[in-house]
Amino acid sequence: MNGVLAMMVSDIQTFYAVSFDKLVKRVNSRCGNFHDAEDIVQTAFERALKYVRACNGDIEKWFSGILNNVLRDYQAVIKLGPVTKPLEEHLDDLEPIIPDDIRPIIKQEVKLMVDSEPEPNRTILRLHLDFGFTNGEIKNLTNGLTYGQIHGTIQNFRRKVIKRYE
């Protein structure tokens, strides 16, 4: 990397450190999602570093063009919609995992126990008991939950049910 290029990369890194929060707020106001705004700004900086040689002086103006392009790409993907249908549209296709030969009263009581659980436990248990999703599938469907948290929630609920019907 030659001296001029290294200086430009250094300038972009400094601009990133100083401007990141301000740019995220600006993008958030346009896309409406803070986490997506962070991703968009991060992607724009990655592109800026990739195309650093195209910068001809005014980093802020040059970067603003890159940021607008990344935001436009994001908005185009959003307009296309998700690749898969939402879970609610699959409910008729899914069979519950609670067997039918269990007495209806016990089934109803277990469902009431699930309903009394706090979130995200309730969501985890419904996905597992009503639809038969595995821990890994639940992890992919939920944001921010680890495999261990999901496994622990299911195990703790099983203990509650067993204790109640002993």
Secondary structure, 3 states (H helix, E strand, C coil): CCHHHHHHHHHHHHHHHHHHHHHHHHHHHHHCCHHHHHHHHHHHHHHHHHCHHHCCCCHHHHHHHHHHHHHHHHHHHHHHCCCCCCHHHHCCCCCCCCCCCCCHHHHHHHHHHHHCCCCCHHHHHHHHHHHCCCHHHHHHHCCCCCHHHHHHHHHHHHHHHHHHCC
